Amino acid sequence: MHKKIITFVFITGFILLCAGCSDAQQQSARMTGLMKGQRAPDFTLKALDGKQFSLSSLRGKNPVCLVFWATWCPYCIKEIPKLKSINAKYNGKGLQIISINIAVNDPLRRVMAFQEKNRLPYPILYDKEGITSRLYGVTGVPVSVVIDREGIIQYRGYALPDNVEYLFDRLI
């Protein structure tokens, strides 16, 4: 019983953390984890289709937009139309959107159903062990990380900024 209470408190706290941040909190959060100008660490995760994906497979080839998210996050859901629009505009030009589900209170079955229901056109990776999320300092969602062709982080923050197309135009 005690274990269930601790688990409930942890999950509730995490959800509240993710549920919304003020501008000051977002600015503070940007100061944790990896920052602009640093090399993005490589990782390997399994996609929903079962294939392995490694970030290093795109180094020297394509700029990448990593999006860490969860199915239960209202801000993540709100970001989907923007990501679909960006994918439609930039995927043919070389930008790769890679969606990473953080797997916290998000069983694989639910993530797969969410992907099918929302017809997400970009690859979805499942961070079952949370290793990649921790590697990238993800403490709330959504977190976006834009990486140039050489593997250098050009942006990291909660969600994508309104002027993100300017950044993508520069990187492509």
N, CA, C and O of each residue as an XYZ file, in Angstrom:
688
protein
N       0.827     -1.186      0.000
C       0.000      0.000      0.000
C       0.874      1.255      0.000
O       0.609      2.210     -0.730
N       1.919      1.237      0.830
C       2.831      2.371      0.934
C       3.500      2.642     -0.419
O       3.674      3.795     -0.816
N       3.871      1.567     -1.119
C       4.509      1.684     -2.421
C       3.571      2.338     -3.438
O       4.008      3.141     -4.262
N       2.273      1.991     -3.377
C       1.280      2.573     -4.284
C       1.132      4.071     -4.038
O       1.001      4.847     -4.985
N       1.151      4.470     -2.800
C       1.022      5.894     -2.465
C       2.228      6.666     -2.989
O       2.073      7.739     -3.572
N       3.407      6.136     -2.787
C       4.623      6.798     -3.272
C       4.587      6.902     -4.793
O       4.919      7.947     -5.352
N       4.187      5.829     -5.461
C       4.077      5.853     -6.926
C       3.067      6.895     -7.367
O       3.326      7.659     -8.297
N       1.908      6.933     -6.704
C       0.871      7.916     -7.042
C       1.397      9.339     -6.862
O       1.189     10.188     -7.729
N       2.062      9.603     -5.765
C       2.602     10.943     -5.502
C       3.632     11.319     -6.567
O       3.634     12.449     -7.056
N       4.499     10.385     -6.926
C       5.518     10.651     -7.945
C       4.868     10.980     -9.286
O       5.219     11.975     -9.920
N       3.927     10.152     -9.715
C       3.281     10.361    -11.012
C       2.486     11.667    -11.007
O       2.536     12.423    -11.978
N       1.758     11.936     -9.932
C       0.991     13.176     -9.836
C       1.921     14.389     -9.884
O       1.627     15.373    -10.563
N       3.030     14.319     -9.172
C       3.997     15.422     -9.192
C       4.571     15.646    -10.569
O       4.729     16.786    -11.005
N       4.889     14.553    -11.262
C       5.438     14.669    -12.613
C       4.415     15.275    -13.561
O       4.757     16.129    -14.379
N       3.152     14.838    -13.457
C       2.094     15.383    -14.313
C       1.926     16.874    -14.045
O       1.800     17.662    -14.982
N       1.923     17.261    -12.782
C       1.795     18.682    -12.450
C       2.983     19.480    -12.987
O       2.821     20.610    -13.447
N       4.153     18.898    -12.929
C       5.339     19.551    -13.481
C       5.173     19.787    -14.970
O       5.539     20.837    -15.497
N       4.611     18.785    -15.636
C       4.471     18.845    -17.096
C       3.257     19.654    -17.533
O       3.191     20.104    -18.677
N       2.309     19.839    -16.642
C       1.022     20.411    -17.036
C       1.107     21.863    -17.487
O       0.222     22.329    -18.204
N       2.107     22.562    -17.103
C       2.212     23.934    -17.556
C       3.265     24.680    -16.773
O       3.372     24.538    -15.554
N       4.027     25.463    -17.470
C       5.087     26.230    -16.846
C       4.915     27.689    -17.218
O       4.512     28.015    -18.335
N       5.222     28.557    -16.279
C       5.217     29.984    -16.595
C       6.434     30.295    -17.451
O       7.328     29.460    -17.590
N       6.473     31.481    -18.019
C       7.626     31.868    -18.834
C       8.920     31.800    -18.024
O       9.953     31.365    -18.533
N       8.860     32.233    -16.761
C      10.056     32.198    -15.918
C      10.510     30.760    -15.683
O      11.708     30.477    -15.692
N       9.553     29.845    -15.471
C       9.901     28.454    -15.274
C      10.491     27.865    -16.554
O      11.452     27.097    -16.505
N       9.908     28.230    -17.703
C      10.433     27.724    -18.957
C      11.853     28.217    -19.181
O      12.718     27.456    -19.613
N      12.092     29.482    -18.890
C      13.442     30.034    -19.052
C      14.418     29.308    -18.142
O      15.531     28.977    -18.552
N      14.001     29.062    -16.908
C      14.843     28.345    -15.966
C      15.104     26.922    -16.445
O      16.224     26.423    -16.334
N      14.068     26.268    -16.979
C      14.220     24.890    -17.458
C      15.195     24.811    -18.618
O      15.903     23.814    -18.760
N      15.245     25.835    -19.442
C      16.172     25.826    -20.569
C      17.619     25.800    -20.096
O      18.516     25.424    -20.850
N      17.841     26.192    -18.869
C      19.197     26.242    -18.350
C      19.656     24.881    -17.820
O      20.811     24.730    -17.424
N      18.766     23.898    -17.812
C      19.161     22.560    -17.372
C      19.399     21.679    -18.581
O      18.921     21.967    -19.679
N      20.120     20.632    -18.379
C      20.353     19.698    -19.481
C      21.263     20.280    -20.529
O      22.098     21.138    -20.243
N      21.097     19.810    -21.738
C      21.936     20.240    -22.852
C      21.498     21.603    -23.358
O      20.324     21.964    -23.274
N      22.450     22.352    -23.881
C      22.159     23.707    -24.321
C      22.648     23.935    -25.743
O      23.414     23.141    -26.290
N      22.198     25.015    -26.318
C      22.611     25.443    -27.654
C      24.142     25.498    -27.710
O      24.799     25.990    -26.793
N      24.682     24.983    -28.805
C      26.130     25.002    -28.997
C      26.826     23.727    -28.571
O      27.983     23.509    -28.931
N      26.146     22.877    -27.810
C      26.741     21.613    -27.383
C      26.447     20.525    -28.415
O      25.477     20.610    -29.168
N      27.291     19.514    -28.436
C      27.058     18.372    -29.324
C      25.936     17.522    -28.735
O      25.934     17.213    -27.544
N      24.994     17.152    -29.582
C      23.893     16.291    -29.149
C      24.415     14.879    -28.952
O      25.014     14.315    -29.867
N      24.202     14.298    -27.783
C      24.687     12.940    -27.555
C      23.925     11.934    -28.410
O      22.725     12.076    -28.643
N      24.635     10.933    -28.865
C      24.018      9.879    -29.661
C      23.160      9.000    -28.753
O      23.406      8.896    -27.552
N      22.172      8.385    -29.342
C      21.330      7.427    -28.644
C      20.776      6.456    -29.676
O      20.769      6.737    -30.874
N      20.318      5.329    -29.198
C      19.634      4.349    -30.040
C      18.367      3.930    -29.319
O      18.402      3.511    -28.162
N      17.243      4.050    -30.020
C      15.944      3.645    -29.483
C      15.189      2.871    -30.551
O      15.498      2.951    -31.740
N      14.208      2.133    -30.106
C      13.358      1.379    -31.023
C      12.161      2.255    -31.416
O      11.536      2.891    -30.567
N      11.857      2.274    -32.715
C      10.678      2.978    -33.225
C       9.452      2.092    -33.044
O       9.576      0.896    -32.784
N       8.276      2.678    -33.182
C       7.051      1.904    -33.028
C       6.947      0.780    -34.044
O       6.278     -0.223    -33.794
N       7.602      0.938    -35.190
C       7.582     -0.124    -36.206
C       8.584     -1.245    -35.903
O       8.712     -2.192    -36.679
N       9.298     -1.133    -34.767
C      10.233     -2.173    -34.345
C      11.666     -1.963    -34.800
O      12.567     -2.670    -34.348
N      11.889     -1.006    -35.685
C      13.247     -0.770    -36.188
C      14.036      0.066    -35.187
O      13.482      0.908    -34.481
N      15.352     -0.191    -35.142
C      16.249      0.596    -34.300
C      16.589      1.909    -35.007
O      16.781      1.940    -36.222
N      16.660      2.974    -34.241
C      17.068      4.269    -34.784
C      18.199      4.806    -33.927
O      18.120      4.780    -32.699
N      19.258      5.298    -34.575
C      20.363      5.963    -33.880
C      20.489      7.379    -34.428
O      20.454      7.594    -35.639
N      20.635      8.331    -33.530
C      20.793      9.726    -33.957
C      21.999      9.866    -34.874
O      21.964     10.644    -35.827
N      23.060      9.126    -34.599
C      24.284      9.236    -35.394
C      24.068      8.867    -36.863
O      24.879      9.233    -37.714
N      22.983      8.148    -37.170
C      22.720      7.783    -38.569
C      22.390      9.003    -39.425
O      22.460      8.934    -40.652
N      22.031     10.115    -38.791
C      21.695     11.340    -39.532
C      22.822     12.373    -39.510
O      22.770     13.361    -40.242
N      23.836     12.152    -38.678
C      24.927     13.127    -38.564
C      25.634     13.278    -39.898
O      25.996     12.292    -40.539
N      25.827     14.527    -40.309
C      26.463     14.829    -41.581
C      25.487     14.796    -42.749
O      25.861     15.117    -43.877
N      24.240     14.409    -42.491
C      23.248     14.288    -43.558
C      22.077     15.250    -43.406
O      21.766     16.001    -44.330
N      21.427     15.231    -42.244
C      20.184     15.967    -42.066
C      20.139     16.714    -40.742
O      20.651     16.229    -39.732
N      19.521     17.905    -40.746
C      19.184     18.519    -39.456
C      18.033     17.721    -38.837
O      17.251     17.090    -39.548
N      17.941     17.757    -37.520
C      16.971     16.947    -36.785
C      16.236     17.815    -35.780
O      16.812     18.708    -35.159
N      14.950     17.532    -35.637
C      14.152     18.141    -34.582
C      13.644     17.014    -33.698
O      12.747     16.270    -34.095
N      14.213     16.879    -32.494
C      13.749     15.891    -31.527
C      12.620     16.506    -30.721
O      12.710     17.655    -30.290
N      11.563     15.746    -30.519
C      10.437     16.220    -29.718
C      10.135     15.157    -28.671
O       9.691     14.060    -29.008
N      10.374     15.476    -27.405
C      10.065     14.578    -26.298
C       8.641     14.887    -25.840
O       8.292     16.051    -25.643
N       7.812     13.842    -25.670
C       6.396     14.066    -25.406
C       5.774     12.873    -24.690
O       6.430     11.860    -24.448
N       4.469     13.021    -24.351
C       3.674     11.946    -23.756
C       2.237     12.082    -24.245
O       1.792     13.181    -24.577
N       1.517     10.973    -24.290
C       0.134     11.010    -24.785
C      -0.788     11.776    -23.857
O      -1.796     12.317    -24.311
N      -0.474     11.839    -22.570
C      -1.337     12.479    -21.587
C      -1.042     13.967    -21.399
O      -1.684     14.624    -20.579
N      -0.095     14.495    -22.136
C       0.334     15.892    -21.986
C      -0.484     16.798    -22.913
O      -0.369     16.680    -24.133
N      -1.310     17.703    -22.360
C      -2.128     18.559    -23.217
C      -1.305     19.488    -24.111
O      -1.723     19.799    -25.227
N      -0.157     19.926    -23.641
C       0.688     20.814    -24.447
C       1.338     20.054    -25.601
O       1.584     20.618    -26.668
N       1.614     18.763    -25.375
C       2.158     17.925    -26.447
C       1.114     17.743    -27.545
O       1.425     17.820    -28.734
N      -0.112     17.504    -27.136
C      -1.212     17.318    -28.091
C      -1.454     18.605    -28.867
O      -1.694     18.575    -30.074
N      -1.391     19.724    -28.178
C      -1.587     21.028    -28.822
C      -0.512     21.298    -29.886
O      -0.771     22.016    -30.853
N       0.664     20.741    -29.720
C       1.784     20.965    -30.631
C       1.705     20.122    -31.913
O       2.413     20.409    -32.878
N       0.863     19.099    -31.933
C       0.797     18.173    -33.069
C       0.520     18.876    -34.401
O       1.237     18.611    -35.365
N      -0.483     19.762    -34.507
C      -0.716     20.412    -35.816
C       0.509     21.183    -36.320
O       0.798     21.181    -37.517
N       1.213     21.831    -35.418
C       2.420     22.576    -35.798
C       3.496     21.614    -36.317
O       4.149     21.889    -37.324
N       3.672     20.497    -35.629
C       4.675     19.514    -36.058
C       4.303     18.891    -37.405
O       5.171     18.671    -38.250
N       3.026     18.610    -37.601
C       2.585     18.064    -38.887
C       2.854     19.059    -40.015
O       3.300     18.677    -41.097
N       2.580     20.334    -39.753
C       2.811     21.385    -40.749
C       4.303     21.510    -41.070
O       4.686     21.606    -42.236
N       5.129     21.508    -40.045
C       6.582     21.593    -40.236
C       7.067     20.376    -41.014
O       7.879     20.505    -41.930
N       6.574     19.201    -40.654
C       6.973     17.981    -41.350
C       6.589     18.063    -42.831
O       7.388     17.708    -43.698
N       5.386     18.524    -43.120
C       4.934     18.636    -44.513
C       5.802     19.612    -45.300
O       6.105     19.375    -46.470
N       6.200     20.702    -44.664
C       6.973     21.737    -45.359
C       8.452     21.371    -45.504
O       9.052     21.666    -46.538
N       9.052     20.736    -44.491
C      10.507     20.576    -44.458
C      11.021     19.152    -44.640
O      12.209     18.963    -44.900
N      10.169     18.158    -44.511
C      10.662     16.785    -44.619
C      11.290     16.517    -45.980
O      12.339     15.876    -46.058
N      10.677     16.990    -47.037
C      11.225     16.804    -48.378
C      12.502     17.588    -48.619
O      13.226     17.326    -49.580
N      12.781     18.555    -47.745
C      13.993     19.373    -47.863
C      15.124     18.846    -46.988
O      16.229     19.387    -47.002
N      14.841     17.771    -46.215
C      15.906     17.155    -45.437
C      15.735     17.183    -43.930
O      16.424     16.437    -43.232
N      14.847     18.011    -43.398
C      14.665     18.046    -41.943
C      13.987     16.759    -41.479
O      13.001     16.320    -42.073
N      14.510     16.169    -40.436
C      13.927     14.961    -39.851
C      13.321     15.306    -38.495
O      14.037     15.713    -37.580
N      12.022     15.148    -38.365
C      11.380     15.253    -37.050
C      11.396     13.856    -36.456
O      10.941     12.898    -37.082
N      11.918     13.748    -35.255
C      11.966     12.476    -34.538
C      11.243     12.686    -33.216
O      11.685     13.461    -32.368
N      10.145     11.997    -33.055
C       9.305     12.113    -31.877
C       9.704     11.030    -30.879
O       9.782      9.855    -31.235
N       9.958     11.424    -29.628
C      10.392     10.462    -28.609
C       9.396     10.476    -27.458
O       9.308     11.450    -26.710
N       8.651      9.389    -27.324
C       7.728      9.262    -26.202
C       8.544      8.893    -24.970
O       9.348      7.962    -25.007
N       8.332      9.630    -23.868
C       9.142      9.446    -22.668
C       8.768      8.204    -21.866
O       9.491      7.826    -20.944
N       7.642      7.560    -22.206
C       7.198      6.289    -21.619
C       6.850      6.377    -20.133
O       6.691      5.339    -19.490
N       6.728      7.569    -19.570
C       6.303      7.710    -18.172
C       4.779      7.643    -18.154
O       4.103      8.496    -18.729
N       4.249      6.624    -17.488
C       2.801      6.407    -17.419
C       2.179      6.337    -18.816
O       1.051      6.785    -19.024
N       2.910      5.782    -19.751
C       2.486      5.713    -21.146
C       2.862      4.346    -21.726
O       3.918      4.212    -22.345
N       2.021      3.340    -21.537
C       2.355      2.022    -22.087
C       2.463      2.059    -23.612
O       1.808      2.861    -24.277
N       3.283      1.196    -24.136
C       3.524      1.145    -25.575
C       2.214      1.011    -26.358
O       2.048      1.647    -27.399
N       1.299      0.200    -25.871
C      -0.003      0.021    -26.522
C      -0.723      1.358    -26.721
O      -1.272      1.621    -27.791
N      -0.713      2.198    -25.680
C      -1.375      3.500    -25.745
C      -0.677      4.419    -26.748
O      -1.336      5.148    -27.490
N       0.645      4.382    -26.769
C       1.413      5.223    -27.695
C       1.107      4.819    -29.142
O       0.948      5.675    -30.012
N       1.027      3.525    -29.384
C       0.729      3.046    -30.738
C      -0.682      3.456    -31.171
O      -0.889      3.863    -32.314
N      -1.637      3.350    -30.265
C      -3.013      3.762    -30.577
C      -3.073      5.270    -30.821
O      -3.788      5.731    -31.712
N      -2.320      6.037    -30.026
C      -2.271      7.489    -30.183
C      -1.706      7.864    -31.547
O      -2.221      8.753    -32.225
N      -0.638      7.173    -31.939
C      -0.010      7.441    -33.236
C      -0.990      7.159    -34.364
O      -1.096      7.940    -35.309
N      -1.693      6.061    -34.269
C      -2.649      5.700    -35.316
C      -3.819      6.684    -35.362
O      -4.222      7.122    -36.440
N      -4.358      7.028    -34.202
C      -5.502      7.945    -34.126
C      -5.149      9.319    -34.687
O      -5.948      9.927    -35.399
N      -3.948      9.809    -34.363
C      -3.542     11.160    -34.763
C      -2.783     11.198    -36.083
O      -2.425     12.271    -36.568
N      -2.540     10.028    -36.660
C      -1.857      9.914    -37.958
C      -0.574     10.748    -38.000
O      -0.382     11.593    -38.875
N       0.279     10.485    -37.042
C       1.538     11.222    -36.950
C       2.470     10.742    -38.060
O       2.787      9.554    -38.129
N       2.911     11.657    -38.932
C       3.661     11.259    -40.132
C       5.165     11.102    -39.937
O       5.872     10.763    -40.886
N       5.660     11.337    -38.752
C       7.092     11.276    -38.483
C       7.367     10.093    -37.553
O       6.461      9.620    -36.866
N       8.604      9.620    -37.529
C       8.932      8.459    -36.688
C       8.708      8.739    -35.202
O       8.987      9.829    -34.703
N       8.201      7.728    -34.520
C       8.004      7.813    -33.070
C       8.878      6.747    -32.429
O       8.777      5.560    -32.738
N       9.737      7.205    -31.532
C      10.601      6.308    -30.776
C      10.029      6.164    -29.374
O       9.372      7.074    -28.869
N      10.275      5.030    -28.752
C       9.739      4.758    -27.422
C      10.907      4.605    -26.447
O      11.681      3.651    -26.532
N      11.023      5.562    -25.516
C      12.119      5.583    -24.546
C      11.725      4.787    -23.307
O      11.550      5.343    -22.222
N      11.591      3.477    -23.489
C      11.071      2.577    -22.462
C      11.785      2.717    -21.117
O      11.136      2.729    -20.072
N      13.080      2.820    -21.136
C      13.865      2.903    -19.901
C      14.106      4.345    -19.445
O      14.617      4.561    -18.346
N      13.753      5.317    -20.255
C      13.941      6.719    -19.892
C      15.383      7.196    -19.998
O      15.701      8.296    -19.547
N      16.244      6.401    -20.574
C      17.669      6.737    -20.634
C      17.915      7.956    -21.517
O      18.659      8.860    -21.136
N      17.299      7.983    -22.687
C      17.511      9.112    -23.600
C      16.907     10.390    -23.020
O      17.496     11.464    -23.144
N      15.745     10.284    -22.394
C      15.124     11.450    -21.763
C      16.039     12.035    -20.686
O      16.197     13.252    -20.590
N      16.631     11.170    -19.888
C      17.567     11.656    -18.855
C      18.823     12.230    -19.495
O      19.339     13.253    -19.045
N      19.319     11.575    -20.546
C      20.510     12.051    -21.247
C      20.318     13.474    -21.764
O      21.255     14.271    -21.768
N      19.097     13.786    -22.200
C      18.786     15.107    -22.740
C      18.198     16.055    -21.688
O      17.748     17.149    -22.028
N      18.198     15.646    -20.424
C      17.750     16.513    -19.340
C      16.278     16.854    -19.400
O      15.886     17.957    -19.021
N      15.453     15.932    -19.868
C      14.022     16.173    -19.980
C      13.383     15.995    -18.609
O      13.382     14.899    -18.049
N      12.839     17.089    -18.076
C      12.170     17.045    -16.775
C      10.693     17.374    -16.888
O       9.965     17.275    -15.900
N      10.240     17.758    -18.051
C       8.844     18.051    -18.345
C       8.679     17.946    -19.845
O       9.666     17.919    -20.581
N       7.450     17.887    -20.302
C       7.209     17.765    -21.737
C       6.169     18.778    -22.187
O       5.341     19.201    -21.380
N       6.186     19.172    -23.431
C       7.103     18.765    -24.486
C       8.444     19.500    -24.391
O       8.512     20.644    -23.943
N       9.484     18.828    -24.814
C      10.802     19.445    -24.958
C      11.229     19.225    -26.398
O      11.150     18.113    -26.920
N      11.682     20.301    -27.036
C      12.161     20.228    -28.414
C      13.642     20.542    -28.454
O      14.122     21.444    -27.767
N      14.359     19.783    -29.272
C      15.795     19.990    -29.451
C      16.053     19.982    -30.953
O      15.806     18.982    -31.627
N      16.553     21.103    -31.473
C      16.871     21.212    -32.896
C      18.382     21.072    -33.044
O      19.159     21.778    -32.400
N      18.774     20.142    -33.911
C      20.183     19.780    -34.076
C      20.575     19.989    -35.533
O      19.853     19.566    -36.436
N      21.711     20.636    -35.769
C      22.146     20.857    -37.158
C      22.786     19.588    -37.734
O      22.921     18.576    -37.047
N      23.171     19.668    -38.998
C      23.748     18.503    -39.697
C      24.990     17.945    -39.011
O      25.260     16.746    -39.081
N      25.730     18.804    -38.359
C      26.978     18.382    -37.714
C      26.767     17.845    -36.300
O      27.722     17.450    -35.631
N      25.506     17.832    -35.848
C      25.207     17.283    -34.533
C      25.265     18.292    -33.406
O      25.326     17.911    -32.237
N      25.248     19.587    -33.742
C      25.310     20.643    -32.722
C      23.898     21.164    -32.433
O      23.133     21.451    -33.354
N      23.571     21.279    -31.163
C      22.249     21.763    -30.757
C      22.128     23.250    -31.100
O      22.971     24.062    -30.719
N      21.067     23.582    -31.825
C      20.796     24.967    -32.215
C      19.646     25.580    -31.415
O      19.506     26.802    -31.359
N      18.830     24.733    -30.800
C      17.725     25.195    -29.960
C      17.354     24.073    -29.009
O      17.376     22.899    -29.377
N      17.009     24.447    -27.769
C      16.460     23.515    -26.790
C      15.502     24.282    -25.912
O      15.866     25.310    -25.341
N      14.280     23.793    -25.798
C      13.305     24.465    -24.943
C      11.994     23.715    -24.918
O      11.820     22.699    -25.591
N      11.069     24.241    -24.123
C       9.727     23.667    -24.089
C       9.003     24.117    -25.338
O       8.880     25.311    -25.609
N       8.529     23.152    -26.089
C       7.833     23.398    -27.353
C       8.769     24.092    -28.339
O       9.926     24.372    -28.028
N       8.250     24.358    -29.514
C       9.039     25.055    -30.536
C       8.668     26.533    -30.529
O       7.506     26.879    -30.315
N       9.640     27.404    -30.759
C       9.314     28.841    -30.772
C       8.471     29.191    -31.994
O       8.467     28.464    -32.987
N       7.760     30.308    -31.910
C       6.909     30.746    -33.018
C       7.702     30.974    -34.296
O       7.180     30.767    -35.392
N       8.953     31.395    -34.172
C       9.776     31.699    -35.354
C      10.670     30.527    -35.763
O      11.727     30.739    -36.356
N      10.262     29.303    -35.456
C      11.107     28.138    -35.707
C      11.385     27.940    -37.203
O      12.418     27.374    -37.562
N      10.491     28.391    -38.071
C      10.726     28.214    -39.507
C      11.972     28.975    -39.959
O      12.672     28.532    -40.869
N      12.247     30.096    -39.340
C      13.471     30.842    -39.646
C      14.693     29.963    -39.350
O      15.636     29.910    -40.139
N      14.662     29.287    -38.219
C      15.762     28.399    -37.833
C      15.887     27.242    -38.828
O      16.992     26.930    -39.272
N      14.778     26.610    -39.177
C      14.827     25.493    -40.117
C      15.309     25.937    -41.490
O      16.081     25.228    -42.134
N      14.858     27.110    -41.945
C      15.321     27.627    -43.243
C      16.832     27.799    -43.247
O      17.491     27.533    -44.252
N      17.378     28.244    -42.123
C      18.815     28.430    -41.988
C      19.582     27.111    -42.014
O      20.675     27.031    -42.575
N      19.007     26.083    -41.405
C      19.689     24.801    -41.261
C      19.636     23.944    -42.520
O      20.472     23.061    -42.711
N      18.668     24.201    -43.366
C      18.495     23.361    -44.564
C      19.229     23.919    -45.721
O      19.195     23.344    -46.809
